[in-house]
């Protein structure tokens, strides 16, 4: 895959992570009583997906010119 494709995949994962945390975190926060376990799992899922996005970004190759 080229660099643009990798950046696009990482961006999609980033949006997915924010959406996951927004939906499940907000749902847990609005529940009465507050569902702290659901909020915790939403945060854990957010961190896992963000780590995957950063891992994918680590495969982006820098363009080298002149053997640098």
FIGUMAR-883206 format. One record per residue: residue number from 1; residue in three letters; x, y, z of N, C-alpha, C in turn. Coordinates in nm, 2 decimals, m for minus. Atoms other than C-alpha are relative to their C-alpha. Layout:
N
NUM ALA X Y Z X Y Z X Y Z $
...
REM end
This chain:
68
1 UNK 0.08 m0.12 0.00 0.00 0.00 0.00 0.09 0.12 0.00 $
2 UNK m0.08 m0.12 0.00 0.12 0.35 m0.06 m0.04 0.09 0.12 $
3 UNK 0.02 m0.09 m0.12 0.14 0.63 0.20 m0.14 0.06 0.01 $
4 UNK 0.14 m0.06 0.00 m0.19 0.79 0.10 m0.10 m0.10 0.05 $
5 UNK 0.10 0.10 m0.04 m0.38 0.47 0.15 0.02 m0.03 0.15 $
6 UNK m0.02 0.02 m0.14 m0.22 0.41 0.49 m0.05 0.11 0.08 $
7 UNK 0.06 m0.11 m0.07 m0.31 0.76 0.60 m0.15 0.00 0.00 $
8 UNK 0.14 0.01 0.01 m0.66 0.71 0.48 m0.06 m0.10 0.10 $
9 UNK 0.04 0.10 m0.09 m0.70 0.39 0.67 0.01 0.04 0.15 $
10 UNK m0.02 m0.05 m0.14 m0.56 0.55 0.99 m0.10 0.10 0.03 $
11 UNK 0.10 m0.10 m0.02 m0.80 0.84 0.95 m0.14 m0.06 0.02 $
12 UNK 0.13 0.07 m0.01 m1.10 0.61 0.91 0.00 m0.07 0.14 $
13 UNK 0.00 0.06 m0.14 m0.99 0.42 1.23 m0.01 0.10 0.11 $
14 UNK 0.01 m0.11 m0.09 m0.95 0.75 1.41 m0.15 0.04 0.02 $
15 UNK 0.14 m0.04 0.00 m1.31 0.85 1.32 m0.08 m0.11 0.07 $
16 UNK 0.08 0.11 m0.06 m1.44 0.50 1.42 0.02 0.00 0.15 $
17 UNK m0.03 0.00 m0.15 m1.27 0.53 1.76 m0.07 0.11 0.07 $
18 UNK 0.07 m0.11 m0.06 m1.42 0.87 1.83 m0.15 m0.03 0.00 $
19 UNK 0.14 0.04 0.00 m1.76 0.74 1.72 m0.04 m0.10 0.10 $
20 UNK 0.03 0.11 m0.10 m1.74 0.43 1.94 0.00 0.06 0.14 $
21 UNK m0.01 m0.06 m0.13 m1.64 0.63 2.24 m0.12 0.10 0.02 $
22 UNK 0.11 m0.10 m0.01 m1.91 0.90 2.17 m0.13 m0.08 0.03 $
23 UNK 0.13 0.07 m0.02 m2.19 0.65 2.14 m0.01 m0.08 0.13 $
24 UNK 0.01 0.08 m0.12 m2.11 0.40 2.41 0.04 0.08 0.13 $
25 UNK m0.03 m0.08 m0.12 m1.95 0.65 2.65 m0.11 0.09 0.04 $
26 UNK 0.11 m0.08 m0.03 m2.24 0.89 2.62 m0.12 m0.08 0.05 $
27 UNK 0.11 0.09 m0.04 m2.49 0.61 2.66 0.02 m0.04 0.15 $
28 UNK m0.03 0.04 m0.14 m2.32 0.49 2.98 0.00 0.12 0.09 $
29 UNK 0.00 m0.12 m0.08 m2.29 0.85 3.11 m0.15 0.05 0.03 $
30 UNK 0.14 m0.04 m0.02 m2.66 0.92 3.06 m0.09 m0.10 0.07 $
31 UNK 0.08 0.10 m0.07 m2.78 0.60 3.22 m0.01 0.04 0.15 $
32 UNK 0.02 m0.03 m0.14 m2.92 0.63 3.57 m0.02 m0.13 0.07 $
33 UNK m0.13 m0.06 m0.04 m2.72 0.51 3.77 0.10 0.00 m0.12 $
34 UNK m0.11 0.00 0.10 m2.41 0.59 3.56 0.06 m0.13 m0.01 $
35 UNK m0.06 0.13 0.03 m2.27 0.28 3.39 0.15 0.02 m0.01 $
36 UNK m0.15 m0.02 0.01 m1.90 0.32 3.48 0.07 m0.11 m0.08 $
37 UNK m0.07 0.11 0.07 m1.81 m0.02 3.34 m0.02 0.02 m0.15 $
38 UNK 0.02 m0.03 0.15 m1.96 0.07 3.00 0.09 0.11 m0.04 $
39 UNK m0.09 m0.11 0.04 m1.77 0.40 3.00 0.14 m0.05 0.00 $
40 UNK m0.14 0.06 0.00 m1.45 0.21 3.09 0.03 m0.08 m0.12 $
41 UNK m0.02 0.08 0.12 m1.50 m0.04 2.81 0.01 0.08 m0.12 $
42 UNK 0.00 m0.09 0.11 m1.57 0.24 2.57 0.14 0.07 m0.01 $
43 UNK m0.13 m0.06 0.00 m1.25 0.41 2.67 0.11 m0.10 m0.04 $
44 UNK m0.09 0.10 0.04 m1.06 0.09 2.64 0.00 m0.03 m0.15 $
45 UNK 0.02 0.02 0.14 m1.20 0.03 2.29 0.06 0.11 m0.08 $
46 UNK m0.06 m0.12 0.06 m1.11 0.39 2.20 0.15 m0.01 m0.01 $
47 UNK m0.15 0.00 m0.01 m0.75 0.34 2.31 0.05 m0.11 m0.09 $
48 UNK m0.04 0.11 0.08 m0.72 0.00 2.13 0.00 0.04 m0.15 $
49 UNK 0.01 m0.04 0.14 m0.84 0.14 1.80 0.10 0.11 m0.04 $
50 UNK m0.09 m0.10 0.02 m0.63 0.45 1.83 0.15 m0.05 m0.01 $
51 UNK m0.13 0.07 0.01 m0.32 0.23 1.89 0.02 m0.07 m0.13 $
52 UNK m0.01 0.06 0.13 m0.40 0.04 1.58 0.02 0.10 m0.11 $
53 UNK m0.02 m0.10 0.10 m0.42 0.36 1.38 0.14 0.05 0.01 $
54 UNK m0.14 m0.05 m0.02 m0.08 0.48 1.52 0.09 m0.11 m0.06 $
55 UNK m0.08 0.11 0.05 0.06 0.13 1.44 0.00 0.00 m0.16 $
56 UNK 0.00 0.00 0.14 m0.06 0.16 1.08 0.08 0.12 m0.05 $
57 UNK m0.08 m0.11 0.04 0.09 0.51 1.06 0.15 m0.02 0.00 $
58 UNK m0.14 0.03 m0.01 0.42 0.37 1.16 0.06 m0.06 m0.12 $
59 UNK m0.05 0.07 0.12 0.44 0.19 0.83 0.02 0.10 m0.12 $
60 UNK m0.02 m0.10 0.10 0.45 0.52 0.63 0.14 0.02 m0.03 $
61 UNK m0.14 m0.02 0.04 0.77 0.54 0.44 0.03 0.14 m0.03 $
62 UNK m0.04 m0.14 0.04 0.95 0.87 0.42 0.07 m0.01 m0.13 $
63 UNK m0.07 m0.01 0.12 1.06 0.97 0.08 0.14 0.04 0.02 $
64 UNK m0.14 m0.04 m0.01 1.44 0.97 0.06 0.05 0.03 m0.13 $
65 UNK m0.07 m0.05 0.12 1.64 1.16 m0.19 0.15 0.00 0.02 $
66 UNK m0.15 m0.01 m0.01 2.01 1.12 m0.25 0.06 m0.09 0.11 $
67 UNK m0.05 0.09 m0.10 2.05 0.83 m0.01 0.01 0.04 0.14 $
68 UNK 0.00 m0.05 m0.14 1.97 1.02 0.31 m0.07 m0.10 0.08 $
REM end
